């Protein structure tokens, strides 16, 4: 289910204290009622999961977590390195609005930064890689975007829920939030404090050769195009995902089991104030757009707009989220991006200034 710009997943599994399904991630603040409504539509009245699993604990993935866990009386599971940010011990490293060149990045200085506190409800994921409530799945540590970020993988059909380690739309672009045009991209730059770890995680995801990737932001993707773009991202990660400048580009944040140890100094440039102003203007513009679209859709009795909650169905995967996973055919890929250009990498990795592939980090997005 998509909630504004982030996804939550309902995944069938084995029966537990609550039910025969789990919830993966918990969306934005204020979304608990929406999540419960969808759960009841799929699993029956008063449905509750056997557990809530977290890919990581950023604000847009834990907004309804405490309310749901208390009401459902079910355990929460996360990687042990995420627990300080879920129990009030530490805030995450501050976001860097100077990277990414898009409205979502510009607004990041306003995103919630303080940790939530769910106390003893949260438990560490089993060290053996098993996933509570999902016997066919295993979890993999995929840090970089956060220290304890994990991805969930089902080998039977090679489905992988990757959180924000990889996303399928331009993560810094507010326009991409509206269109959801599918494209494999690196993690949101403004909230990624460890780029070497993020690169290694993308390489590990790619090595597993998933047939489906279901991400925290953007539509799930499958098929040849998805694998080609995932391979490209892993191979050219520095050129495609790592910003050309920024707070964490040269020096990652240092974190341990107690939380944040140290962070590099903020990057101060003449553009900092301009980015702040741009973020405020963007907030006003998006609010006006959302109101306009809602009014228009209400009058026309049309389907909900992209800023509303969307529910999609995926019975073949037991993923109650986006349903038919898009596999963009080659002809559509050529139509959108032009003919695939041959790469000449005989001299080794190209520098950022020489890279001309899709989604280069020098691009600026609305």
DOLUM-687025 format. One record per residue: residue in three letters; x, y, z negated of N, C-alpha, C, O in turn. Coordinates in steps of 0.001 Angstrom, whole numbers, plus 500000, padded with zeros to 6 digits. Atoms other than C-alpha are relative to their C-alpha. Layout:
<sites>
ALAXYZXYZXYZXYZ/...
</sites>
This chain:
<sites>
UNK500841498812500000500000500000500000500879501242500000501817501352499210/UNK499270498748499939501302503415500941499307501045499127498107501281499260/UNK500510498924500847500863506153498332500791501257500338501920501435499882/UNK499407498747499510501652509515499948501229499711500853501152499782502079/UNK498794500239499208505226508660500968500784498781499511501899498540499974/UNK499278501144500559506165505531498997499076498786499997497855498926499925/UNK500766501236499916505063501896499157500063499209498702501071499225497997/UNK500004501044501025504021499365496530499527498717500677498819498757501683/UNK500291501281499365503656495664497278499301499060499027499650498982497849/UNK500705501044500730501250492964496100500403498669500635500112498435501808/UNK499449501224499431502863489543496552499458498795499234499591498713498012/UNK500505501210500631501199486187495893501153499110499556502185499020500222/UNK498973500895500518503182483755493802499368498914499164498261498464499461/UNK500532501028500890502710481211491028499149500640498921499262501837498660/UNK500849499495501074500158481559488248500847500318498774501821499630498468/UNK499294499598501202501307483345485128499013500454498951497826500140499039/UNK500879499526501065499920485021482003498849500849500526497764500865499945/UNK501051499172499443497964487406484193499310499333501163498162498908501043/UNK500609500570498803497344486072487671501032499314500848502138499023500391/UNK499117500723499096498892484401490681500667500938500994500914500557502138/UNK499340499018499147500513487540492104500840500927499137500671500982497919/UNK499205498999500704503061490198491183499876501327500732499589501366501928/UNK499907498666499415503250493938491771501471500381500072502197500278499084/UNK498627499532499843506527495228493177499977501512500172499453502040501152/UNK499947498549500137507140498871492231498616500562499645497591499902499818/UNK501226499466500603504538501204490772499676501415500445498936502119499758/UNK500479498786499358504275504267492998500228501283499229501084501369498348/UNK499889498653500548503813507897492043499136500155498751498241499352498487/UNK500836499664501142502402509430488902498564500256500483498346500890501515/UNK501391499807499646498611509375488975499442498966500945498295499092501372/UNK500462500983499014498363506331491253499495498710499375499179497772500106/UNK500391501254500659497377503701488648498615499540500438498422498358500721/UNK501360500401499624493669503750489524499947499468501428499225498510501706/UNK499966500477498621494406503351493235500573498591500064500052497728500771/UNK499370501321499986496681500400492572499048498954499428498932497858499977/UNK500955500954500597494092498727490308498846499711500949498381498575501037/UNK501110500194499063491372499249492890500385499032501110499603498152501468/UNK499547500906498943493405497535495601500214498594499443499882497609500102/UNK499797501313500616494371494719493225498675499264499841498595498069500124/UNK501300500641500179490715494038492442499377499618501339498689498602501440/UNK500528500328498674489802494138496131500615498713500541499954497967501263/UNK499305501182499486492363491406496846499887498792499089499800497660499565/UNK499859501113500930492393489316493694498825499853499036498848498986498163/UNK501190500147500815489002489860492065499915501013498878500890501691498554/UNK500265499039501065487475491927489293500929499758498811501179498624498403/UNK499088500018501150489816492783486418501289499242500289501921498717499372/UNK498771500712499630492724491254488347501210500663499369501309501888499300/UNK498723499485500490496118491604486774501097499038500432500850497840500570/UNK498918500845499495499495490302487923500631499184498884500320499370497707/UNK499209500716500997501810487861486198501165500844499515501700500608498432/UNK498885499129500385504489490572486137500039501197500941499432501184502012/UNK499663498872499139505587493928487522501505499960500216502275499969499256/UNK498583500028499645508925493816489343500398501346500578499614501973501290/UNK499512498717499502511013496889490121501234499811500874502173499107500504/UNK498766499919499221513459497424492942500977500962499341502186500733499358/UNK499207499038500761514706500428490940499035500927499273497819500781499396/UNK500838499217500886513438503086488574499842501460500336499484502243499456/UNK500213498598499638513317506358490513498529500381499831497646499524499851/UNK501322499513500378510280508517489801498886499521500923497769499282500466/UNK501046500378499051508408507514492965499751498495500034498912498024500803/UNK500207501448500077508664503811492107499493499559498629499201498380498430/UNK500422500363501363507629503938488428498893500911499479498605500901498282/UNK500953499005500462504947506627488315498854499435499184498469500013498168/UNK501131500619500701502119504312487234500433498820499136499587498076498638/UNK499470501212500632504376501742485558499493499813498570498954498758498235/UNK500347500152501419503691502414481875498505499772499827498092498908499054/UNK501447500144500107499939502814482312499540498617500428498712498001499756/UNK500401501320499512499603499622484334500473498880499081499716497953498792/UNK499460501048500858501861497534482099499234499909498685498985498816498177/UNK500762499998501241499960498604478996498595499435500211498125498615499423/UNK501368500457499764496519498025480513499961498523500353499085497797499880/UNK499987501395499583497429494698482106500658499082498971500437497871498983/UNK499272500778501007499627493584479178500871498939500661500793497754500334/UNK499096500904499284502228492069481488501425500516499872501626501711499654/UNK498604499560500107506040492151481383500467500742501253499914500573502340/UNK499326499283498920508193494420483537501400499404500135502070499147499135/UNK498653500529499775511374493078485128500785500946500902500269501437501906/UNK499096499168499208514325495106486448501422499507499762501686498805498786/UNK498590500299500218518051494674486867500478500659498709500031501755498370/UNK499562499482501296519863495197483567500643501381500102500633502141499134/UNK499373498681499840521696498228485000498970501114500189499321502291500110/UNK501068498997499904518343499996485531499335500273498657498653501287498506/UNK500742499896501254517118499500481971500260501303499242499323501811498627/UNK499832498705500685518757502679480529499072501095500518498697501994499765/UNK500842498972499391516614504734482931498513499697499819497655500508500168/UNK501378500423500243513462502834481960499661499996498512498511499771498135/UNK500200500025501445513922503054478187500415501309499336500621501358498123/UNK499717498686500552514742506734477766501434500251499607501729501279498998/UNK498612499848500434518473506225477269500796500957500872501716501613500384/UNK499191499198499082519744508074480333499153500474501167498248499776501624/UNK500550499535498732518657510211483241500883499504501133502062499211500931/UNK499198500320498826519767509304486735500920501175500343500683502298499897/UNK499216498876499486522517511352488381499094500983500729498162500565501415/UNK500890499026499356520979514610489618500008499868501512501037499526502095/UNK500041500059498537519809514686493242500850501103500612501214502070499943/UNK499180499030499273521784516602495848499192500557501174499162499948502243/UNK500830499452498921519487518869497912500796500546501174500216500941502185/UNK499190499455498911522428519988500053500220499004501129500763499373502170/UNK499740501014498974522496516707502025498711499613500703497621499735500144/UNK501133500542499267520212515318504672499376500938500998498910500496502048/UNK500494499035499038519071518516506335498518499929500274498091500346501351/UNK501430500090499780515338517844505904499215500469498799499766500683497719/UNK500854499428501040512395519044503865499956499140498746499923499678497639/UNK500017500855501184512334515988501573501259500198499171501215500138497942/UNK498762499707500723515952516714500692499940501371499348500342501526498195/UNK500093498651500551515300520433500215499177500029498713499464500798497796/UNK500894500003501152512551519605497724500525499180498836499924499197497762/UNK499581500977500999514593517093495737500379500629498670500339499957497639/UNK499654499373501278515690519641493131498784500106499087498929500322497884/UNK501219499915500794512042519681491993499473498638499565498515498575498794/UNK500500501319500340511610515913491689500274499696498524501254500196497969/UNK499769500367501403511259514424488158501354499310499828501720498435500612/UNK498661500527500221514686513614486728500134499249498682501030498417498532/UNK499873500622501307514064512526483144499587498526500071498740498155500883/UNK500367501419499983513886508799482382498628499781499384498169500577498565/UNK501213500417500686510658507091481475500403499073498856501559498660498764/UNK499703500892501122510412504949478347498870498993499854497810499296499307/UNK500972501074500153508560501662478548500415499021498908499795497974498723/UNK499596500744501182510440500301475554500212498525500248500856498121501217/UNK499784501440499947510305496581474948499214499285501070499329498067501203/UNK500736500667498920507974495931477879500895499573501148500537498670501904/UNK499115500310498886510921495828480287501036498967499578501604499047498489/UNK499032501058500228513161492773480511500938499922501193500549500274502307/UNK499093500167498857516248492068482631499580498828500870499102497813500365/UNK500230501120499086515776489916485708500926498846499639502040499086499174/UNK499143501149500327517132486371485222501334500071500738501394500421501917/UNK498655499904499427520865486201485820500234499004501125501157499177501921/UNK499790501013498964520477483142488059499401500372501349499465499578502288/UNK500549499549498725518740485172490799498557499608500227497967500017501227/UNK501410500355499859515303483653490282499119501204499698499544502152499037/UNK500917498869500129512268485936490347498768499547499216498059498649499670/UNK501171500400500790509594485670487626498701500147500802498426501196501385/UNK501276499982499303506240484767489138500081499709501473499049499504502111/UNK499825500246498564507699484203492620501049498910500197502206499221500479/UNK499009501087499972509361480760492702500718499845501333501815499288501373/UNK499347500119498693510143480965496432500979501137500279501693501102501281/UNK499199498802499765511965484281496096501252500006499136501323499351498096/UNK498795499711500782515407485340494915500285501490500076499940502161501049/UNK499632498590499972516700488741493968501499500145500246502303499312499829/UNK498603499678499701519945490297495204500292501410499509499491502326499696/UNK499585498678500464521807493192493619500450500824501207501413500461501882/UNK499700499146498841521865495970496254500162501448499524499323502292499839/UNK499833498665500600523245499050494435500455501041501006500692500744502176/UNK499580498860499183524234502444495776498996501111499872499330502219499454/UNK501070499029500178520901504227495835499706500180498512499353501273498069/UNK500015499958501462520738503393492137500893498873499519501164497944500278/UNK499003500998500425523099501324489972499458498580499916500184497621500174/UNK500574501330500138520701498434489387498973499671501056498100498833500830/UNK500955500252498920518805498490492664500077498540500432501166497982500565/UNK500039501386499537517673495027493780499078499878501204498213500723501432/UNK500875500372498894516075493469496854499520498575499773500216497768499157/UNK500605501313500193513792490426496934499905499278501343499454499855502333/UNK499873500736498743514254487697499565499334498643499893499559497900498937/UNK500626501316499899512126484703500562500571499291501219500326499699502355/UNK499275500659498913514177482284502632499069499289500966499381499185502152/UNK500903500782499146511209480300503975499663500725501298499720500129502373/UNK500306499224498801510219483070506382500920501208500150500695502078500992/UNK498965498965499938513228485350505750499384501403499882499769502340500581/UNK500587498697500323511060488154504399500800500638498881501153499969497910/UNK499190499311501004512960490769502402499371501341499646499126502176500516/UNK500477498716500518511599493584500249501222500726499478501793500336498460/UNK498684499403500205514544495970500219499966501314499229501008501947499060/UNK500062498746500735513273498968498238500521501154500827500088501362501960/UNK499417498857499301515316502021499194501433499753500446502110500685500882/UNK498651500298499500518576500231500039500072500248501500501093500688502029/UNK500214499688498589517315500494503628498571500509500094497687499990499412/UNK501366499528499789514281502471504755499702500006501499500612499914502323/UNK500375500117498585512329502470508009499354501266500539498503501209501427/UNK500261498701499387511815506141508638501081500938499509501741500656498509/UNK498979499034500408514106509161508433499655500506498604498658501209498438/UNK500413499759501383514144509567504655500014501458499582499347501827498615/UNK499948498590500386514958513273504560498934500847500685498776502023500355/UNK500906499232499151512258514315507035498564499935499489498004498850499331/UNK501414499945500366508816515467505899499117499641501200498047499058501029/UNK500754500354498800507621515097509499499896498487500145498859497968500556/UNK500026501454499921508572511421509383499001499402499018498417498353499289/UNK501009500456500955506364511033506298498624500009500652497811499117500410/UNK501302499872499344503426512182508434499821498990501120498725498462501306/UNK500119500847498816504186510049511484500293498537499729499740497665500398/UNK499572501366500296505780506928509932500578499302501225500447498086501362/UNK499365500621498836507629506362513212501095499050499526501999499478498808/UNK499062500978500557509607503140512566501411500161500542501617500284501750/UNK498589499930499646513398503368512551500810499580498782500591500105497691/UNK499180500467501113515948501556510382501028501059499648501819501473500495/UNK499113498935500473517851504116508308500623499609498668500168498683497997/UNK499379500195501300520138504249505311499141500552498882498063501087499144/UNK500796499548501145518931505136501810499858501520499993500675502221500590/UNK500159498542500097517595508630501034501267500656499452501700500362498338/UNK498679499458500333520765510714500947499985500838498733500938500810497955/UNK500031499069501126519645513228498345499925499298498657500179499927497630/UNK500091500747501247519133510476495726500960498817499973500749497877499206/UNK499036501101499948522103508216496564501331500480499440502008501276500091/UNK498789499484500638525047508752494169501250499140500199502313499479499678/UNK498844500881499828527346505895495292499980499451501418499361498419501677/UNK500053500386498595527946505643499032500780498733500324500309497951501149/UNK499335501290499726530562502832499029499139498806499602499095497811500326/UNK500878501098500412528134500626497069498807499871500940498371498762501246/UNK501140500033499075525273501602499391500377499322501312499586498565501874/UNK499525500637498763527321500556502420500108498489499825499670497727500687/UNK499854501422500256528156497192500878498636499312499915498480498173500356/UNK501336500584500120524470496618500102499354499820501361498710498800501607/UNK500548500131498653523436497283503702500660498830500725499996498090501451/UNK499300501127499378526081494823504853499480498671499463499341497710500220/UNK500510501246500575524762492185502435498595499689500515498282498541500828/UNK501348500199499455521169492704503579500088499502501439499384498568501822/UNK499837500389498600522281492438507208500493498563500121500048497826501001/UNK499444501355499945524246489245506507498951498938499717499104497796500150/UNK501067500961500289521063487570505215499088499774501206498273498852501193/UNK500779500123498759519496488051508707498501499893499725497871498913500120/UNK501443500055500258515976488888507501499203500082501289499612500739502247/UNK500932499904498879513108488392509923499029501156499800498491501698500765/UNK500876498881500352511040491042508115500690500802498917501216500231497961/UNK499581499144501105512155494027506065498815500889499625498232501573500466/UNK501058499164500560509580495718503854500671500979499048501314500567498083/UNK499189498974500653510916499005502513499161500873499069497931500834499087/UNK500685499079500888510093501584499883499382501176500727498417501770500246/UNK500488498868499217509536504232502549499984499595501468501000499161502010/UNK500142500389498613508218503583506045499307498653500135499121497934499153/UNK500740501235499757506407500670507655500950498806500013502101498945500427/UNK499188501204499818507711497102507407500279499758501485499457500082502342/UNK499606500277498624509540496017510555500504498570500116501001497984499154/UNK499458501312499714510445492725512171500417499961501468500105500872502234/UNK499700500208498595511862491427515425501369500480500422502188500914499612/UNK498678499743499429514773492070517724500450501438499784501610501688499455/UNK499596498613500176514716495831517515500434500261498561501432500944498329/UNK499635499810501395514769495742513709501397499462499734502212500135499102/UNK498684500584500240517767493405513684501101500786500696502182500969500137/UNK499005499187499290519594495472516314500316501273499221501480501645499069/UNK499779498756500735519087498654514308500654499742498646501440500562498172/UNK499355500350501259520069496919511072501479499713500220502320500145499433/UNK498598500245499655523269495661512703500732501309500263501858501506499805/UNK499387498719499673523969499138514030500257500812498737501315501425498593/UNK499826499256501245523436500698510612501157499448499179501953500216498639/UNK498912500600500763525781498227508930501364500314500620502335500574499910/UNK498724499781499310528476498730511562500431501456499974501619501753499845/UNK499682498572499919528268502521511737499434500759498798498948501882498931/UNK500640499418501177527134503231508187500550501389499676499779502305499391/UNK499423498698500332529577506087507573499515501092500951499270502224500533/UNK500433499014499019528521507819510780498508500268499941498074501399500159/UNK501447499874499909524789507190510519499335500391498685498312501075498689/UNK500691499828501283524003507324506793500709500942499045500051501720498355/UNK499278499191500977526749509027504805500022501457500460500401501734501598/UNK499989498582499596526383512836504803501414500490500311502400499912499853/UNK498694499425499671529181514949506209500593500762498824501801500994498779/UNK499551499321501206529386516779502879499005499679498900497948499105499163/UNK500955500221501071527765516604499486500669499625498694501860499315498652/UNK499492500192501362528171516069495770500652498636499812501676498525499138/UNK499548501365500260528681512289495919500737499372501180501046498181501146/UNK499402500568498793530297511861499332501406499488499737501755498388500164/UNK498610500383500250533896511747498123500210499366498632501182498641498420/UNK499848500508501359533342510882494466498637499527499497497770500356499218/UNK501291500489500482530481508624493361499806500302498522500766500534497787/UNK500300499935501423528733508984490042500491498716499324500484497642499927/UNK499544501152500769530100506675487354498879499600499037498422500417498238/UNK501098500485500832527443504533485637500346498624499456501082497858500078/UNK499812501328500575527422501527483325498705499542499342497641500097499618/UNK501202500564500602525003499509481206499326500946499015498202500687498583/UNK500597498997500879524396502543478983499411501172500774498742502026500193/UNK500505498902499185523544504858481874501120500754500682502156500180501018/UNK499030499167499281525422507724483477501172500342499084500984500793497954/UNK498780499649500725529018508196482339500491501373500433500808502218499596/UNK499553498706499486530019511084484595499507500174501422499245499202502131/UNK500372499671498617529032512852487806500943501089500495501398501916499705/UNK499153498921499462531119515032490124499274501330499940498052501384499804/UNK500593498656500013530565518768490155499083500182501202499302499610502269/UNK500907499686498904527719520068492254500725500773501079501623501567500798/UNK499425499270498872528621521332495701499341501364500070498122501467500212/UNK500529498637499963528229525092495710500372500639501329501550500815501640/UNK499790499360498712527801526713499098499050501179500131498078501259499381/UNK500937498891499797526163529918500361498605499533500378497642500292500271/UNK501306500494499571523348527697501614499142499499498848497968499190499048/UNK500738500596501104522324526511498134498698500735499722497643500111499602/UNK501221499232500253519869529346497500499025499875501157497812499813500956/UNK500875500137498835518552529048501025499272498663499972498101498584500343/UNK500640501296500096517879525352500459498884500010498965497833499402499170/UNK501030499892501030515964526160497286498766500697500544497642500241500339/UNK501117499266499406513832528700499120499297499131501042498069499111501123/UNK500589500880498982513338526231501979499133498923499350498073498574499871/UNK500797500998500692512128523632499498498673500546499536497647499879499669/UNK501247499387500463509555526000498025499056500264501165497851500037501061/UNK500827499746498818508336526995501474499424498690500529498267498632500944/UNK500456501294499517508123523345502465498853499467499158497882498932499692/UNK501068500452500882506020522507499412498694500696500357497647500058500471/UNK501200499248499649503588525284500296499448499552501351498237499407501514/UNK500443500408498669503482524211503942499366498632500005498332498433500644/UNK500571501341500054502878520544503188498666499980499268497750499254499654/UNK501271499928500716500169521395500683498906500543500914497794500017500945/UNK500981499430499076498419523570503268499623499005501089498455498899501464/UNK500272500989498960498769520851505906499101498891499470498153498477500137/UNK500809501071500571497367518188503589498554500434499812497630499684500127/UNK501354499491500204494369520359502677499272500134501327498102499769501441/UNK500603499824498689493743521200506333499584498663500601498489498540501150/UNK500296501305499422493905517553507409498833499335499279497996498696499915/UNK501089500606500757491587516425504624498659500620500397497671499910500586/UNK501231499328499609488991519051505536499568499572501399498394499289501637/UNK500309500373498630489206518206509221499486498569500071498502498283500753/UNK500421501398499966488951514480508609498639499803499344497850498961499775/UNK501294500117500670486027514940506244498867500423500932497825499773501001/UNK501031499506499087484087516954508799499771499032501150498639498831501589/UNK500093500886498836484838514507511591499678498559499610499483497697500467/UNK500225501352500500484239511470509381501011499020500593500685497885500940/UNK498943500798499386487539510172510689500751499219498933500460499328497742/UNK499175500760500933490092507835509138500858500953499185501072502102499572/UNK499162499175500856492277509123506334501284500399500719501770499685501595/UNK498758499538499424495345511147507238501196499345499346501042498629498357/UNK498808500666500505498929510056506613500355500376498571501127499660497933/UNK499698499637501374499051511890503284499070499312499016499254499457497808/UNK500901500721500875496233509741501897500502498574499795501412498108500481/UNK499640501388500248496481506254500487499517499121501150498359499195501562/UNK500351500943498937496543503610503204500146498588499488501084498282498752/UNK499943501403500349495833499937502725500070499199501291499246499370502190/UNK499834500850498819497052497420505275500051498558499526500262498296498342/UNK500132501390500397496782493667505311501021499135500727501247499304501925/UNK498989500872499427499430491004505885499886498593499483500775498103498787/UNK500259501316500561497950487617505151501069498987500387501354498069499618/UNK499033501002499570500584485753507153501258500041499144502007499065499095/UNK498847499904500882503234487008504740499609499968498534500490499942497676/UNK500470499795501355501078487182501597500521501316499438500750501440498235/UNK499607498655500413502175490807501487498817500909500293498559501239501451/UNK501176499159499796499107492957500961500439501451500111500368502210499144/UNK499474498650499878500527496134502385499774500542501390498804501272501593/UNK500104499397498685501023496969506044499479499042501065499307499440502217/UNK500610500920499058499641493845507690500902499624501142502044499210500941/UNK499235500396498823500783493223511230501291500799500055501278502003500308/UNK498719499318500083504456494031510966500437500399501407500506499550502296/UNK499719499545498638505467496162513944501281499416500568502334499447499931/UNK498834500435499255507806494614516455499996500798501291499301500447502244/UNK500046499084498866508532497401518910500705499361501185501865498959501088/UNK499434500646498822509103496026522375501063500885500635501120502093500407/UNK498893499277499390512121496984524432499526501171500855500176502216500893/UNK500440498919499123510063499063526860499607501234499185499823502365499621/UNK500331498838500829508759501238524027501259500629499429501349501850499308/UNK498733499479500492512254501557522614500668500863501055501200501929500750/UNK499396499197498929513495502757525988499228501290500220499811502340500491/UNK500806498799499807510577505153526280500317501062498946500408502250499252/UNK499790499040501082511270506723522889501430500500499939501669501687499721/UNK498613499646500256515054506661522766500879500029501251502061500364501178/UNK499196500042498793516149506294526380500765498700500100500748497907499158/UNK499250501250499834518335503500527761501064499862498933501667500846498505/UNK498986500254501007520637501882525263501378500239500598501733499649501618/UNK498697499640499481524088503349525738501050499020499509501040498633498341/UNK498935500907500452527099501063525664500915500720499027501164501919499150/UNK499104499419500981529410501599522731501423499598500320501684498452500683/UNK498583500285499825533160501839523094500672500201498664500910501333498244/UNK499415499909501322534722501042519772501408499404499986501880498916498959/UNK498702500651499885538089499846521034501066500673499151502091500069498837/UNK499010499286500803539900502494519008499657499955498521500217500711497727/UNK500374500080501405538263501485515752498804500872499721498146501342500648/UNK501151499211500372535620503373513817500148501430500466501193502054500283/UNK499976498610499576534746506700515305499804500901498807499228500489497800/UNK500291499010501017534730509811513197498592500509500146497941500285501167/UNK501364499492499973531474511531512322499792500955501167498723500967501777/UNK500161499000498944532115514281514856499859499356501373499331499971502299/UNK500034500666498705532418511715517658498786499107500168498477498670501277/UNK501103500954499943529415509598516786498779500656500626498365501740500216/UNK501147499418499293526475510172519113498797499081499976497837499304500713/UNK501111500932500074524195507279518171498792500620499321498804501792498944/UNK501225499509500623520700507569516715500241500358498542501108499782497885/UNK500049499702501423520121509180513337501348500386499424501636500063498271/UNK498745499512500553523573510749512991499714500996498884498753501759498979/UNK500322499181501160523787512576509643500098501491500245499656502275499406/UNK499938498582499708524514515904511308498667500550500472498479501764500545/UNK501315499547499546520910515983512564499276500746498894499442500440497713/UNK500857499303500957518534518394510885498567499642500304498137499708501455/UNK501367500452499842514989517205510324499046500980499332499391501556498300/UNK500971499135500656511887519255509552499437499338498750498599499924498065/
</sites>
